[in-house]
Structure formats: C-alpha cells, structure tokens
Amino acid sequence: MRFSSARVNFWRSSDGAEVDFILDFARELIPVEVKWRELKKTAIIRSLRSFINQYQPSRSYMANLTLKEALEIEKTEINFIPFSKLIGVEFVA
C-alpha cells in the first residue's frame, strides 16, 4: 500500500460554493465531491464547476453510490466513481 503526502482540505468560494475535499499535492490540486446517492447521469454541480473554472485541475472525482463514467470539461477530466471503487484510485501527483 502506498501512502500519499497530500494535504486534505475543503474549498469554499466567497459566494458560498463548496467542494468537499481538495487533495493538495503542492504541484496539483485534485477536487473530490461526495454525493451519497445514486447518480443517474453525469451532471456537474455548481460548486465543482466553480472550482474547475478557477483552478483548472487536470482531474476531479465525484464519489457516489453507483455511477461510473468520465467526461471532460475544458481540460479537466471528471471521474464519477462509486465509493466501492474509490479505495483503488491512485491519487499520486
């Protein structure tokens, strides 16, 4: 098992948009949004979109109960991933 040196924070904009977790690798920020429900389609919530617009990360994750898909907004890959698969994700920068 590999451990990461990332710092874990949350993010909140001045207008109140929030992202649950920001993995800070110093050279890369990875936003992780958590939704404890079954997602039926890939929809990007306002707060995650706001973070992506401001920081332009290369990748992002939206943990949920069932949906496993990926899409790209501008230069950011957004991965919808079930919680059961999240443990195997390599978050190394």
N, CA, C and O atoms as a GROMACS GRO file, in nm:
protein
  372
    1MET      N    1   0.085  -0.118   0.000
    1MET     CA    2   0.000   0.000   0.000
    1MET      C    3   0.089   0.124   0.000
    1MET      O    4   0.186   0.132   0.076
    2ARG      N    5   0.056   0.220  -0.085
    2ARG     CA    6   0.130   0.346  -0.090
    2ARG      C    7   0.052   0.454  -0.017
    2ARG      O    8  -0.071   0.460  -0.026
    3PHE      N    9   0.123   0.537   0.055
    3PHE     CA   10   0.059   0.650   0.122
    3PHE      C   11   0.098   0.778   0.050
    3PHE      O   12   0.207   0.789  -0.006
    4SER      N   13   0.011   0.872   0.053
    4SER     CA   14   0.032   0.998  -0.016
    4SER      C   15   0.076   1.106   0.081
    4SER      O   16   0.044   1.104   0.200
    5SER      N   17   0.150   1.201   0.028
    5SER     CA   18   0.192   1.315   0.109
    5SER      C   19   0.097   1.433   0.090
    5SER      O   20   0.127   1.544   0.132
    6ALA      N   21  -0.016   1.409   0.028
    6ALA     CA   22  -0.111   1.517   0.002
    6ALA      C   23  -0.172   1.569   0.131
    6ALA      O   24  -0.198   1.495   0.225
    7ARG      N   25  -0.194   1.699   0.131
    7ARG     CA   26  -0.273   1.760   0.238
    7ARG      C   27  -0.418   1.756   0.193
    7ARG      O   28  -0.447   1.769   0.074
    8VAL      N   29  -0.508   1.738   0.287
    8VAL     CA   30  -0.651   1.732   0.255
    8VAL      C   31  -0.719   1.854   0.316
    8VAL      O   32  -0.707   1.879   0.436
    9ASN      N   33  -0.790   1.928   0.233
    9ASN     CA   34  -0.863   2.046   0.275
    9ASN      C   35  -1.002   2.044   0.214
    9ASN      O   36  -1.038   1.949   0.145
   10PHE      N   37  -1.078   2.146   0.240
   10PHE     CA   38  -1.203   2.168   0.167
   10PHE      C   39  -1.190   2.304   0.103
   10PHE      O   40  -1.097   2.379   0.133
   11TRP      N   41  -1.284   2.338   0.015
   11TRP     CA   42  -1.278   2.467  -0.053
   11TRP      C   43  -1.414   2.533  -0.047
   11TRP      O   44  -1.517   2.468  -0.066
   12ARG      N   45  -1.414   2.662  -0.021
   12ARG     CA   46  -1.537   2.741  -0.021
   12ARG      C   47  -1.508   2.875  -0.089
   12ARG      O   48  -1.412   2.943  -0.055
   13SER      N   49  -1.593   2.910  -0.186
   13SER     CA   50  -1.575   3.038  -0.257
   13SER      C   51  -1.641   3.149  -0.176
   13SER      O   52  -1.711   3.123  -0.078
   14SER      N   53  -1.617   3.272  -0.217
   14SER     CA   54  -1.675   3.387  -0.147
   14SER      C   55  -1.828   3.390  -0.160
   14SER      O   56  -1.895   3.451  -0.077
   15ASP      N   57  -1.882   3.325  -0.263
   15ASP     CA   58  -2.028   3.321  -0.278
   15ASP      C   59  -2.090   3.195  -0.218
   15ASP      O   60  -2.209   3.170  -0.238
   16GLY      N   61  -2.011   3.115  -0.145
   16GLY     CA   62  -2.065   3.002  -0.071
   16GLY      C   63  -2.058   2.866  -0.140
   16GLY      O   64  -2.105   2.767  -0.083
   17ALA      N   65  -2.003   2.858  -0.260
   17ALA     CA   66  -1.986   2.728  -0.327
   17ALA      C   67  -1.881   2.648  -0.252
   17ALA      O   68  -1.778   2.702  -0.211
   18GLU      N   69  -1.906   2.517  -0.233
   18GLU     CA   70  -1.813   2.432  -0.157
   18GLU      C   71  -1.780   2.304  -0.233
   18GLU      O   72  -1.864   2.248  -0.303
   19VAL      N   73  -1.655   2.260  -0.217
   19VAL     CA   74  -1.612   2.128  -0.263
   19VAL      C   75  -1.567   2.053  -0.140
   19VAL      O   76  -1.492   2.106  -0.058
   20ASP      N   77  -1.612   1.927  -0.126
   20ASP     CA   78  -1.590   1.851  -0.003
   20ASP      C   79  -1.444   1.830   0.033
   20ASP      O   80  -1.404   1.854   0.147
   21PHE      N   81  -1.363   1.785  -0.062
   21PHE     CA   82  -1.222   1.757  -0.035
   21PHE      C   83  -1.136   1.811  -0.148
   21PHE      O   84  -1.169   1.798  -0.266
   22ILE      N   85  -1.025   1.872  -0.111
   22ILE     CA   86  -0.924   1.912  -0.206
   22ILE      C   87  -0.795   1.841  -0.164
   22ILE      O   88  -0.744   1.865  -0.055
   23LEU      N   89  -0.744   1.754  -0.251
   23LEU     CA   90  -0.617   1.688  -0.225
   23LEU      C   91  -0.508   1.779  -0.281
   23LEU      O   92  -0.502   1.802  -0.402
   24ASP      N   93  -0.424   1.830  -0.195
   24ASP     CA   94  -0.323   1.928  -0.231
   24ASP      C   95  -0.186   1.860  -0.235
   24ASP      O   96  -0.130   1.827  -0.131
   25PHE      N   97  -0.134   1.839  -0.356
   25PHE     CA   98  -0.004   1.778  -0.375
   25PHE      C   99   0.105   1.881  -0.401
   25PHE      O  100   0.212   1.846  -0.449
   26ALA      N  101   0.080   2.006  -0.371
   26ALA     CA  102   0.171   2.118  -0.394
   26ALA      C  103   0.179   2.153  -0.543
   26ALA      O  104   0.167   2.270  -0.578
   27ARG      N  105   0.199   2.055  -0.631
   27ARG     CA  106   0.203   2.082  -0.775
   27ARG      C  107   0.069   2.058  -0.841
   27ARG      O  108   0.049   2.099  -0.956
   28GLU      N  109  -0.023   1.994  -0.773
   28GLU     CA  110  -0.152   1.960  -0.831
   28GLU      C  111  -0.260   1.961  -0.723
   28GLU      O  112  -0.240   1.911  -0.613
   29LEU      N  113  -0.374   2.019  -0.756
   29LEU     CA  114  -0.492   2.014  -0.670
   29LEU      C  115  -0.593   1.920  -0.734
   29LEU      O  116  -0.619   1.929  -0.854
   30ILE      N  117  -0.648   1.830  -0.654
   30ILE     CA  118  -0.749   1.736  -0.705
   30ILE      C  119  -0.875   1.753  -0.621
   30ILE      O  120  -0.876   1.717  -0.503
   31PRO      N  121  -0.983   1.806  -0.680
   31PRO     CA  122  -1.108   1.819  -0.607
   31PRO      C  123  -1.184   1.686  -0.605
   31PRO      O  124  -1.188   1.614  -0.704
   32VAL      N  125  -1.244   1.656  -0.489
   32VAL     CA  126  -1.327   1.536  -0.474
   32VAL      C  127  -1.459   1.578  -0.411
   32VAL      O  128  -1.462   1.628  -0.298
   33GLU      N  129  -1.566   1.559  -0.483
   33GLU     CA  130  -1.700   1.591  -0.435
   33GLU      C  131  -1.768   1.458  -0.400
   33GLU      O  132  -1.750   1.359  -0.471
   34VAL      N  133  -1.845   1.456  -0.293
   34VAL     CA  134  -1.909   1.334  -0.245
   34VAL      C  135  -2.061   1.352  -0.245
   34VAL      O  136  -2.112   1.449  -0.189
   35LYS      N  137  -2.131   1.259  -0.307
   35LYS     CA  138  -2.277   1.258  -0.308
   35LYS      C  139  -2.324   1.119  -0.266
   35LYS      O  140  -2.302   1.022  -0.338
   36TRP      N  141  -2.388   1.110  -0.152
   36TRP     CA  142  -2.435   0.981  -0.101
   36TRP      C  143  -2.573   0.951  -0.160
   36TRP      O  144  -2.674   0.950  -0.090
   37ARG      N  145  -2.573   0.927  -0.291
   37ARG     CA  146  -2.696   0.890  -0.361
   37ARG      C  147  -2.657   0.826  -0.495
   37ARG      O  148  -2.543   0.835  -0.539
   38GLU      N  149  -2.755   0.762  -0.556
   38GLU     CA  150  -2.734   0.703  -0.687
   38GLU      C  151  -2.747   0.812  -0.792
   38GLU      O  152  -2.854   0.872  -0.807
   39LEU      N  153  -2.641   0.837  -0.864
   39LEU     CA  154  -2.647   0.933  -0.973
   39LEU      C  155  -2.687   0.859  -1.100
   39LEU      O  156  -2.634   0.753  -1.130
   40LYS      N  157  -2.780   0.914  -1.173
   40LYS     CA  158  -2.829   0.853  -1.297
   40LYS      C  159  -2.755   0.905  -1.420
   40LYS      O  160  -2.748   0.836  -1.522
   41LYS      N  161  -2.700   1.026  -1.409
   41LYS     CA  162  -2.631   1.085  -1.523
   41LYS      C  163  -2.516   1.172  -1.474
   41LYS      O  164  -2.509   1.208  -1.356
   42THR      N  165  -2.428   1.205  -1.566
   42THR     CA  166  -2.314   1.289  -1.532
   42THR      C  167  -2.357   1.435  -1.534
   42THR      O  168  -2.370   1.496  -1.640
   43ALA      N  169  -2.377   1.489  -1.417
   43ALA     CA  170  -2.413   1.630  -1.402
   43ALA      C  171  -2.313   1.693  -1.306
   43ALA      O  172  -2.290   1.641  -1.196
   44ILE      N  173  -2.256   1.803  -1.346
   44ILE     CA  174  -2.156   1.871  -1.265
   44ILE      C  175  -2.226   1.977  -1.180
   44ILE      O  176  -2.292   2.066  -1.233
   45ILE      N  177  -2.211   1.966  -1.049
   45ILE     CA  178  -2.274   2.062  -0.961
   45ILE      C  179  -2.202   2.197  -0.969
   45ILE      O  180  -2.086   2.205  -1.008
   46ARG      N  181  -2.274   2.300  -0.934
   46ARG     CA  182  -2.224   2.439  -0.946
   46ARG      C  183  -2.092   2.460  -0.873
   46ARG      O  184  -2.001   2.523  -0.927
   47SER      N  185  -2.080   2.408  -0.752
   47SER     CA  186  -1.958   2.433  -0.674
   47SER      C  187  -1.835   2.368  -0.738
   47SER      O  188  -1.728   2.428  -0.740
   48LEU      N  189  -1.850   2.246  -0.789
   48LEU     CA  190  -1.737   2.180  -0.855
   48LEU      C  191  -1.700   2.254  -0.983
   48LEU      O  192  -1.582   2.272  -1.013
   49ARG      N  193  -1.799   2.296  -1.058
   49ARG     CA  194  -1.774   2.372  -1.180
   49ARG      C  195  -1.701   2.504  -1.148
   49ARG      O  196  -1.612   2.546  -1.222
   50SER      N  197  -1.739   2.567  -1.040
   50SER     CA  198  -1.675   2.691  -0.998
   50SER      C  199  -1.527   2.667  -0.966
   50SER      O  200  -1.441   2.746  -1.006
   51PHE      N  201  -1.498   2.560  -0.893
   51PHE     CA  202  -1.360   2.526  -0.860
   51PHE      C  203  -1.280   2.499  -0.987
   51PHE      O  204  -1.168   2.547  -1.003
   52ILE      N  205  -1.338   2.421  -1.078
   52ILE     CA  206  -1.270   2.387  -1.203
   52ILE      C  207  -1.241   2.513  -1.284
   52ILE      O  208  -1.131   2.528  -1.338
   53ASN      N  209  -1.337   2.605  -1.292
   53ASN     CA  210  -1.315   2.729  -1.366
   53ASN      C  211  -1.202   2.812  -1.306
   53ASN      O  212  -1.124   2.874  -1.379
   54GLN      N  213  -1.193   2.812  -1.173
   54GLN     CA  214  -1.093   2.895  -1.107
   54GLN      C  215  -0.953   2.834  -1.109
   54GLN      O  216  -0.855   2.905  -1.133
   55TYR      N  217  -0.942   2.702  -1.084
   55TYR     CA  218  -0.811   2.639  -1.067
   55TYR      C  219  -0.768   2.549  -1.182
   55TYR      O  220  -0.650   2.516  -1.191
   56GLN      N  221  -0.857   2.511  -1.268
   56GLN     CA  222  -0.829   2.427  -1.386
   56GLN      C  223  -0.746   2.303  -1.353
   56GLN      O  224  -0.638   2.285  -1.410
   57PRO      N  225  -0.794   2.218  -1.262
   57PRO     CA  226  -0.719   2.095  -1.232
   57PRO      C  227  -0.724   1.999  -1.351
   57PRO      O  228  -0.814   2.006  -1.434
   58SER      N  229  -0.626   1.909  -1.358
   58SER     CA  230  -0.625   1.813  -1.468
   58SER      C  231  -0.728   1.703  -1.448
   58SER      O  232  -0.775   1.643  -1.545
   59ARG      N  233  -0.764   1.676  -1.322
   59ARG     CA  234  -0.864   1.571  -1.295
   59ARG      C  235  -0.943   1.605  -1.170
   59ARG      O  236  -0.902   1.686  -1.087
   60SER      N  237  -1.058   1.541  -1.160
   60SER     CA  238  -1.150   1.563  -1.049
   60SER      C  239  -1.230   1.434  -1.029
   60SER      O  240  -1.241   1.352  -1.120
   61TYR      N  241  -1.285   1.418  -0.909
   61TYR     CA  242  -1.364   1.298  -0.880
   61TYR      C  243  -1.496   1.336  -0.816
   61TYR      O  244  -1.504   1.430  -0.736
   62MET      N  245  -1.601   1.262  -0.852
   62MET     CA  246  -1.729   1.275  -0.786
   62MET      C  247  -1.770   1.135  -0.738
   62MET      O  248  -1.818   1.052  -0.815
   63ALA      N  249  -1.748   1.111  -0.608
   63ALA     CA  250  -1.784   0.983  -0.549
   63ALA      C  251  -1.935   0.978  -0.528
   63ALA      O  252  -1.995   1.076  -0.485
   64ASN      N  253  -1.994   0.863  -0.559
   64ASN     CA  254  -2.138   0.844  -0.548
   64ASN      C  255  -2.166   0.697  -0.525
   64ASN      O  256  -2.073   0.618  -0.509
   65LEU      N  257  -2.291   0.658  -0.523
   65LEU     CA  258  -2.324   0.519  -0.494
   65LEU      C  259  -2.309   0.424  -0.613
   65LEU      O  260  -2.272   0.308  -0.593
   66THR      N  261  -2.335   0.469  -0.736
   66THR     CA  262  -2.341   0.373  -0.846
   66THR      C  263  -2.275   0.414  -0.977
   66THR      O  264  -2.222   0.327  -1.047
   67LEU      N  265  -2.276   0.539  -1.012
   67LEU     CA  266  -2.236   0.582  -1.146
   67LEU      C  267  -2.085   0.575  -1.165
   67LEU      O  268  -2.008   0.627  -1.084
   68LYS      N  269  -2.044   0.510  -1.274
   68LYS     CA  270  -1.903   0.505  -1.310
   68LYS      C  271  -1.891   0.550  -1.455
   68LYS      O  272  -1.919   0.474  -1.548
   69GLU      N  273  -1.850   0.674  -1.472
   69GLU     CA  274  -1.833   0.733  -1.605
   69GLU      C  275  -1.729   0.843  -1.593
   69GLU      O  276  -1.687   0.881  -1.483
   70ALA      N  277  -1.688   0.893  -1.706
   70ALA     CA  278  -1.594   1.006  -1.707
   70ALA      C  279  -1.635   1.100  -1.818
   70ALA      O  280  -1.690   1.058  -1.920
   71LEU      N  281  -1.608   1.227  -1.798
   71LEU     CA  282  -1.629   1.327  -1.901
   71LEU      C  283  -1.524   1.434  -1.883
   71LEU      O  284  -1.452   1.437  -1.783
   72GLU      N  285  -1.515   1.522  -1.981
   72GLU     CA  286  -1.416   1.627  -1.974
   72GLU      C  287  -1.482   1.763  -1.991
   72GLU      O  288  -1.564   1.783  -2.081
   73ILE      N  289  -1.444   1.855  -1.905
   73ILE     CA  290  -1.487   1.994  -1.916
   73ILE      C  291  -1.360   2.076  -1.932
   73ILE      O  292  -1.274   2.078  -1.844
   74GLU      N  293  -1.350   2.143  -2.045
   74GLU     CA  294  -1.229   2.216  -2.081
   74GLU      C  295  -1.112   2.120  -2.072
   74GLU      O  296  -1.106   2.025  -2.150
   75LYS      N  297  -1.020   2.139  -1.980
   75LYS     CA  298  -0.903   2.050  -1.970
   75LYS      C  299  -0.908   1.961  -1.846
   75LYS      O  300  -0.806   1.902  -1.810
   76THR      N  301  -1.023   1.951  -1.782
   76THR     CA  302  -1.036   1.873  -1.660
   76THR      C  303  -1.116   1.745  -1.685
   76THR      O  304  -1.228   1.750  -1.735
   77GLU      N  305  -1.056   1.631  -1.652
   77GLU     CA  306  -1.127   1.503  -1.660
   77GLU      C  307  -1.204   1.486  -1.529
   77GLU      O  308  -1.146   1.493  -1.421
   78ILE      N  309  -1.334   1.463  -1.540
   78ILE     CA  310  -1.418   1.444  -1.422
   78ILE      C  311  -1.459   1.298  -1.418
   78ILE      O  312  -1.524   1.247  -1.509
   79ASN      N  313  -1.421   1.232  -1.310
   79ASN     CA  314  -1.446   1.090  -1.293
   79ASN      C  315  -1.557   1.068  -1.193
   79ASN      O  316  -1.542   1.102  -1.075
   80PHE      N  317  -1.667   1.012  -1.237
   80PHE     CA  318  -1.775   0.971  -1.148
   80PHE      C  319  -1.742   0.828  -1.106
   80PHE      O  320  -1.726   0.740  -1.191
   81ILE      N  321  -1.732   0.806  -0.976
   81ILE     CA  322  -1.682   0.677  -0.930
   81ILE      C  323  -1.762   0.631  -0.807
   81ILE      O  324  -1.784   0.709  -0.715
   82PRO      N  325  -1.805   0.504  -0.807
   82PRO     CA  326  -1.873   0.451  -0.689
   82PRO      C  327  -1.777   0.444  -0.569
   82PRO      O  328  -1.657   0.422  -0.586
   83PHE      N  329  -1.831   0.463  -0.450
   83PHE     CA  330  -1.749   0.458  -0.330
   83PHE      C  331  -1.668   0.329  -0.322
   83PHE      O  332  -1.552   0.331  -0.280
   84SER      N  333  -1.728   0.219  -0.362
   84SER     CA  334  -1.659   0.090  -0.353
   84SER      C  335  -1.533   0.084  -0.439
   84SER      O  336  -1.445   0.003  -0.413
   85LYS      N  337  -1.523   0.168  -0.540
   85LYS     CA  338  -1.405   0.173  -0.628
   85LYS      C  339  -1.307   0.281  -0.588
   85LYS      O  340  -1.194   0.282  -0.637
   86LEU      N  341  -1.346   0.372  -0.503
   86LEU     CA  342  -1.262   0.485  -0.466
   86LEU      C  343  -1.134   0.442  -0.397
   86LEU      O  344  -1.031   0.508  -0.412
   87ILE      N  345  -1.139   0.335  -0.322
   87ILE     CA  346  -1.021   0.290  -0.246
   87ILE      C  347  -0.906   0.252  -0.338
   87ILE      O  348  -0.790   0.258  -0.296
   88GLY      N  349  -0.935   0.213  -0.462
   88GLY     CA  350  -0.829   0.171  -0.554
   88GLY      C  351  -0.773   0.282  -0.641
   88GLY      O  352  -0.686   0.256  -0.725
   89VAL      N  353  -0.820   0.403  -0.624
   89VAL     CA  354  -0.775   0.514  -0.707
   89VAL      C  355  -0.638   0.563  -0.662
   89VAL      O  356  -0.616   0.585  -0.543
   90GLU      N  357  -0.546   0.579  -0.756
   90GLU     CA  358  -0.413   0.632  -0.727
   90GLU      C  359  -0.422   0.785  -0.730
   90GLU      O  360  -0.439   0.844  -0.838
   91PHE      N  361  -0.410   0.848  -0.618
   91PHE     CA  362  -0.416   0.994  -0.609
   91PHE      C  363  -0.276   1.055  -0.607
   91PHE      O  364  -0.260   1.168  -0.562
   92VAL      N  365  -0.177   0.983  -0.654
   92VAL     CA  366  -0.041   1.034  -0.652
   92VAL      C  367  -0.024   1.134  -0.765
   92VAL      O  368  -0.065   1.109  -0.879
   93ALA      N  369   0.035   1.246  -0.733
   93ALA     CA  370   0.054   1.353  -0.834
   93ALA      C  371   0.166   1.318  -0.929
   93ALA      O  372   0.196   1.396  -1.020
   0.00000   0.00000   0.00000
